């Protein structure tokens, strides 16, 4: 009975030792194996067998990790005290060196980052720190990588997260920002007024051009209308005979005689017209059969100029 108990205890101890001797290493992990205090190399990934009591494994994560650096006070080249905090992204590239060359990488990296930050900021003015953040990130990344390279760690990126200037500088920046926004608003308003004036002037120019073009077209159409009217008048005038024109002149003289004017302008062509009219009236008189024998009954010789009785004109 006692032998069975002892055998069971031995088997249990062997199972426990066997369980401790087996390690499952993931793809992104490595084991730096120490046997009796001496590093014998890397193990993994996969199922790893170690000797309990004699072997001590140290796990190393090969994934990219980040390290937050708390706010650090630094003085710029122009003696402005600012607070800066940033993040370091790093990755273990040599698992053995990361275990053998540095005891606590996180603590060592924080101290190196703080001193490097003060060195970098001390060579830059406040305006450069605020405006050239990418350049400062690159300088920090290069300087930190030079130090951590001997630890088997690669610094992939450094990102400055927050920069806090002193309160007087913040007030000055606020006033500057307000003035800049006011300037931009004034410039934008002036540009808008300028564009508006240009647009109005262009519109007036186009309107004037269109108006002038319309007047020109209207004048051309009026001239064409007058031309067509004159052509029509000339065509009608060609169909009129001399008797009709004489009657028109006589009607005009009648209207002139009825007017209150005392002076009249008679065209020279009136004599020829009256001669033709006289011929007509002479024929009328010669055809009269009254037989009185007076002057009114005498025949009018051909070509004689007989004036019609003068119209009755008003006195004055």
TORTORTI-483079 format. One record per residue (C-alpha): residue in one letter; residue number from 0; x, y, z. Coordinates in steps of 0.001 Angstrom, whole numbers, plus 500000, padded with zeros to 6 digits. Example, Ala and Ser with C-alpha at 12.3 -4.5 7.8 and 13.67 -1.06 7.14 Angstrom:
<site 'a',0,<512300,495500,507800>>
<site 's',1,<513670,498940,507140>>
END
This chain:
<site 'x',0,<500000,500000,500000>>
<site 'x',1,<502732,502418,500895>>
<site 'x',2,<504595,501479,497726>>
<site 'x',3,<501611,502381,495605>>
<site 'x',4,<501353,505773,497296>>
<site 'x',5,<505022,506478,496734>>
<site 'x',6,<504767,505362,493101>>
<site 'x',7,<501799,507637,492602>>
<site 'x',8,<503652,510591,494082>>
<site 'x',9,<506632,509922,491832>>
<site 'x',10,<504421,509720,488757>>
<site 'x',11,<502710,512988,489724>>
<site 'x',12,<506055,514711,490170>>
<site 'x',13,<507212,513409,486823>>
<site 'x',14,<504047,514722,485171>>
<site 'x',15,<504569,518109,486767>>
<site 'x',16,<508200,518204,485635>>
<site 'x',17,<507167,517143,482149>>
<site 'x',18,<504528,519880,482029>>
<site 'x',19,<507101,522439,483062>>
<site 'x',20,<509551,521132,480494>>
<site 'x',21,<507173,521810,477612>>
<site 'x',22,<506712,525398,476364>>
<site 'x',23,<504558,526623,473495>>
<site 'x',24,<506149,529643,471812>>
<site 'x',25,<503888,531738,469538>>
<site 'x',26,<504954,533072,466161>>
<site 'x',27,<505619,536604,467472>>
<site 'x',28,<507564,535362,470527>>
<site 'x',29,<511016,534044,471174>>
<site 'x',30,<512699,532447,474218>>
<site 'x',31,<516234,533326,475232>>
<site 'x',32,<517274,530150,477063>>
<site 'x',33,<519727,530189,479934>>
<site 'x',34,<521162,526891,481204>>
<site 'x',35,<522973,527096,484487>>
<site 'x',36,<523270,530879,483933>>
<site 'x',37,<524719,530688,480438>>
<site 'x',38,<522787,531830,477352>>
<site 'x',39,<522563,528910,474965>>
<site 'x',40,<520502,530601,472239>>
<site 'x',41,<516995,531302,471056>>
<site 'x',42,<514098,528895,471024>>
<site 'x',43,<510838,529116,469108>>
<site 'x',44,<508388,529367,467652>>
<site 'x',45,<506526,526115,468289>>
<site 'x',46,<506775,523445,471007>>
<site 'x',47,<509959,523807,473048>>
<site 'x',48,<511395,521283,475546>>
<site 'x',49,<513549,522592,478406>>
<site 'x',50,<515146,520963,481386>>
<site 'x',51,<513461,522039,484574>>
<site 'x',52,<515621,523397,487385>>
<site 'x',53,<518621,523740,485038>>
<site 'x',54,<517059,525938,482308>>
<site 'x',55,<515530,529417,482715>>
<site 'x',56,<513601,530883,479751>>
<site 'x',57,<513255,534633,479125>>
<site 'x',58,<510331,535572,476891>>
<site 'x',59,<510803,538257,474240>>
<site 'x',60,<507963,539866,472233>>
<site 'x',61,<508937,540701,468650>>
<site 'x',62,<505874,542811,467848>>
<site 'x',63,<506097,546577,467477>>
<site 'x',64,<505291,548302,470734>>
<site 'x',65,<504958,551854,471975>>
<site 'x',66,<506290,553682,474967>>
<site 'x',67,<504658,556817,476328>>
<site 'x',68,<507093,559441,477545>>
<site 'x',69,<505471,561686,480164>>
<site 'x',70,<505646,565465,479935>>
<site 'x',71,<509169,566780,479914>>
<site 'x',72,<510133,570404,480481>>
<site 'x',73,<512608,571717,477943>>
<site 'x',74,<514050,575171,477235>>
<site 'x',75,<514201,576375,473655>>
<site 'x',76,<517016,578283,472011>>
<site 'x',77,<515257,581588,472748>>
<site 'x',78,<514826,580694,476460>>
<site 'x',79,<511153,579669,476397>>
<site 'x',80,<510207,576855,478799>>
<site 'x',81,<507756,574399,477212>>
<site 'x',82,<506283,571051,478222>>
<site 'x',83,<506359,568243,475662>>
<site 'x',84,<505164,564662,475792>>
<site 'x',85,<505592,562152,472990>>
<site 'x',86,<505330,558490,472050>>
<site 'x',87,<508086,556148,470903>>
<site 'x',88,<507303,553192,468623>>
<site 'x',89,<509940,550476,468773>>
<site 'x',90,<510485,546856,467795>>
<site 'x',91,<512932,544195,468988>>
<site 'x',92,<515120,543070,466107>>
<site 'x',93,<517639,541027,468140>>
<site 'x',94,<516039,539142,471011>>
<site 'x',95,<519331,537991,472534>>
<site 'x',96,<520836,541507,472655>>
<site 'x',97,<517611,542969,474050>>
<site 'x',98,<517982,540587,477014>>
<site 'x',99,<521753,540616,477458>>
<site 'x',100,<522546,544291,476759>>
<site 'x',101,<519891,546141,478796>>
<site 'x',102,<518176,545273,482040>>
<site 'x',103,<515029,547370,481711>>
<site 'x',104,<514471,548711,478238>>
<site 'x',105,<511393,550796,479149>>
<site 'x',106,<513166,552686,481918>>
<site 'x',107,<516327,553139,479877>>
<site 'x',108,<514320,554381,476871>>
<site 'x',109,<512440,556945,478959>>
<site 'x',110,<515641,558423,480337>>
<site 'x',111,<517332,558480,476938>>
<site 'x',112,<514240,560058,475397>>
<site 'x',113,<514107,562814,478047>>
<site 'x',114,<517745,563796,477591>>
<site 'x',115,<517521,563594,473807>>
<site 'x',116,<514401,565773,473812>>
<site 'x',117,<516122,568498,475826>>
<site 'x',118,<519080,568377,473450>>
<site 'x',119,<516917,568678,470355>>
<site 'x',120,<514637,571421,471711>>
<site 'x',121,<517641,573422,472941>>
<site 'x',122,<518808,573804,469327>>
<site 'x',123,<515430,575125,468097>>
<site 'x',124,<513509,578341,468705>>
<site 'x',125,<509954,578338,470004>>
<site 'x',126,<508514,579135,466585>>
<site 'x',127,<510464,576254,465056>>
<site 'x',128,<509271,573858,467757>>
<site 'x',129,<505663,574872,467126>>
<site 'x',130,<505835,574906,463328>>
<site 'x',131,<508389,572184,462544>>
<site 'x',132,<507014,569291,464525>>
<site 'x',133,<507726,566760,461785>>
<site 'x',134,<511349,567819,461652>>
<site 'x',135,<511649,567486,465429>>
<site 'x',136,<510055,564019,465297>>
<site 'x',137,<512589,562923,462697>>
<site 'x',138,<515542,564253,464708>>
<site 'x',139,<514326,562509,467874>>
<site 'x',140,<513818,559241,465997>>
<site 'x',141,<517348,559304,464539>>
<site 'x',142,<519026,560141,467863>>
<site 'x',143,<517073,557536,469849>>
<site 'x',144,<517690,554863,467227>>
<site 'x',145,<521436,555472,467469>>
<site 'x',146,<521297,554677,471196>>
<site 'x',147,<518847,551759,471146>>
<site 'x',148,<520527,550027,468220>>
<site 'x',149,<523130,548503,470505>>
<site 'x',150,<520304,547016,472583>>
<site 'x',151,<518869,545163,469603>>
<site 'x',152,<515877,547508,469476>>
<site 'x',153,<514831,549569,466438>>
<site 'x',154,<512994,552863,467007>>
<site 'x',155,<510572,553056,464112>>
<site 'x',156,<508857,556360,464799>>
<site 'x',157,<508583,559196,467303>>
<site 'x',158,<505430,561306,467537>>
<site 'x',159,<505213,564468,469611>>
<site 'x',160,<501748,564390,471097>>
<site 'x',161,<501411,567724,472876>>
<site 'x',162,<503399,570942,473187>>
<site 'x',163,<502368,573314,475964>>
<site 'x',164,<503998,576773,475787>>
<site 'x',165,<504078,579071,478855>>
<site 'x',166,<500931,581170,479553>>
<site 'x',167,<502360,584512,478274>>
<site 'x',168,<503273,582838,475015>>
<site 'x',169,<499785,581335,474773>>
<site 'x',170,<498226,584794,475238>>
<site 'x',171,<500477,586254,472554>>
<site 'x',172,<499628,583391,470216>>
<site 'x',173,<495922,583967,470820>>
<site 'x',174,<496219,587677,469996>>
<site 'x',175,<498296,586893,466931>>
<site 'x',176,<495754,584362,465757>>
<site 'x',177,<492927,586860,466236>>
<site 'x',178,<494815,589543,464320>>
<site 'x',179,<495612,587107,461524>>
<site 'x',180,<491983,586065,461238>>
<site 'x',181,<490915,589726,461138>>
<site 'x',182,<493463,590398,458416>>
<site 'x',183,<492247,587441,456400>>
<site 'x',184,<488651,588604,456776>>
<site 'x',185,<489553,592104,455555>>
<site 'x',186,<491535,590707,452630>>
<site 'x',187,<488709,588340,451734>>
<site 'x',188,<486166,591164,451899>>
<site 'x',189,<488384,593386,449735>>
<site 'x',190,<488818,590589,447222>>
<site 'x',191,<485061,590079,447169>>
<site 'x',192,<484445,593802,446600>>
<site 'x',193,<487039,593822,443848>>
<site 'x',194,<485504,590837,442104>>
<site 'x',195,<482036,592353,442519>>
<site 'x',196,<483169,595663,440985>>
<site 'x',197,<484830,593844,438112>>
<site 'x',198,<481691,591797,437523>>
<site 'x',199,<479473,594915,437579>>
<site 'x',200,<481825,596742,435194>>
<site 'x',201,<481872,593760,432855>>
<site 'x',202,<478082,593634,432981>>
<site 'x',203,<477790,597352,432208>>
<site 'x',204,<480294,596955,429385>>
<site 'x',205,<478332,594087,427880>>
<site 'x',206,<475081,596008,428326>>
<site 'x',207,<476559,599068,426576>>
<site 'x',208,<477863,596897,423748>>
<site 'x',209,<474490,595207,423353>>
<site 'x',210,<472681,598577,423498>>
<site 'x',211,<474988,600066,420862>>
<site 'x',212,<474543,596991,418716>>
<site 'x',213,<470770,597290,419117>>
<site 'x',214,<470854,600997,418175>>
<site 'x',215,<473000,600188,415141>>
<site 'x',216,<470622,597471,414031>>
<site 'x',217,<467640,599778,414605>>
<site 'x',218,<469289,602568,412571>>
<site 'x',219,<470029,600118,409791>>
<site 'x',220,<466412,598925,409821>>
<site 'x',221,<465085,602526,409841>>
<site 'x',222,<467384,603434,406950>>
<site 'x',223,<466251,600386,405051>>
<site 'x',224,<462619,601354,405781>>
<site 'x',225,<463198,604910,404530>>
<site 'x',226,<464922,603556,401441>>
<site 'x',227,<462018,601232,400697>>
<site 'x',228,<459529,604086,401293>>
<site 'x',229,<461404,606406,398922>>
<site 'x',230,<461585,603693,396321>>
<site 'x',231,<457828,603227,396672>>
<site 'x',232,<457244,606965,396399>>
<site 'x',233,<459427,607189,393297>>
<site 'x',234,<457598,604279,391746>>
<site 'x',235,<454219,605944,392401>>
<site 'x',236,<455519,609331,391192>>
<site 'x',237,<456536,607835,387859>>
<site 'x',238,<452918,606873,387219>>
<site 'x',239,<451621,610466,387699>>
<site 'x',240,<451136,612799,384688>>
<site 'x',241,<451702,616547,384475>>
<site 'x',242,<448007,617419,384943>>
<site 'x',243,<447853,615586,388217>>
<site 'x',244,<450976,617406,389469>>
<site 'x',245,<449464,620752,388348>>
<site 'x',246,<446337,620057,390302>>
<site 'x',247,<448448,619157,393352>>
<site 'x',248,<450300,622504,393043>>
<site 'x',249,<447025,624405,392699>>
<site 'x',250,<445664,622682,395773>>
<site 'x',251,<448842,623643,397606>>
<site 'x',252,<448449,627291,396489>>
<site 'x',253,<444893,627252,397730>>
<site 'x',254,<446017,626121,401149>>
<site 'x',255,<448799,628729,401147>>
<site 'x',256,<446276,631445,400284>>
<site 'x',257,<444089,630411,403204>>
<site 'x',258,<446972,630760,405657>>
<site 'x',259,<447515,634032,407614>>
<site 'x',260,<451044,634544,406218>>
<site 'x',261,<451875,637658,404130>>
<site 'x',262,<454923,636261,402363>>
<site 'x',263,<454988,633219,400091>>
<site 'x',264,<457778,631384,398333>>
<site 'x',265,<456652,630133,394933>>
<site 'x',266,<458837,627549,393164>>
<site 'x',267,<460115,628331,389683>>
<site 'x',268,<458524,625197,388294>>
<site 'x',269,<455142,626802,388933>>
<site 'x',270,<455363,628833,385690>>
<site 'x',271,<455562,625756,383536>>
<site 'x',272,<452762,624126,385445>>
<site 'x',273,<450596,627228,385107>>
<site 'x',274,<451238,627319,381379>>
<site 'x',275,<449867,623848,381059>>
<site 'x',276,<446937,624775,383219>>
<site 'x',277,<446402,627896,381103>>
<site 'x',278,<446173,625755,378046>>
<site 'x',279,<443494,623734,379726>>
<site 'x',280,<441532,626819,380815>>
<site 'x',281,<441914,628360,377327>>
<site 'x',282,<440338,625390,375795>>
<site 'x',283,<437561,625644,378308>>
<site 'x',284,<436933,629303,377457>>
<site 'x',285,<437040,628735,373693>>
<site 'x',286,<434416,626144,374010>>
<site 'x',287,<432049,628587,375779>>
<site 'x',288,<429013,629525,373546>>
<site 'x',289,<427880,632641,375375>>
<site 'x',290,<428765,634918,372363>>
<site 'x',291,<429131,638040,374491>>
<site 'x',292,<432229,639128,372602>>
<site 'x',293,<433993,640377,375748>>
<site 'x',294,<437522,639723,376676>>
<site 'x',295,<436487,636757,378602>>
<site 'x',296,<435130,635255,375470>>
<site 'x',297,<438297,635788,373414>>
<site 'x',298,<440237,632694,372633>>
<site 'x',299,<443487,632306,374505>>
<site 'x',300,<446426,631954,372192>>
<site 'x',301,<448563,628925,372492>>
<site 'x',302,<451505,629342,374823>>
<site 'x',303,<450010,632392,376613>>
<site 'x',304,<450531,632546,380351>>
<site 'x',305,<447306,633249,382186>>
<site 'x',306,<447489,633553,385913>>
<site 'x',307,<444601,632326,387903>>
<site 'x',308,<442709,634820,389999>>
<site 'x',309,<444673,635656,393097>>
<site 'x',310,<443439,634136,396274>>
<site 'x',311,<441823,636319,398825>>
<site 'x',312,<444455,636956,401503>>
<site 'x',313,<443702,638286,404921>>
<site 'x',314,<444848,641799,405708>>
<site 'x',315,<447788,642414,407826>>
END
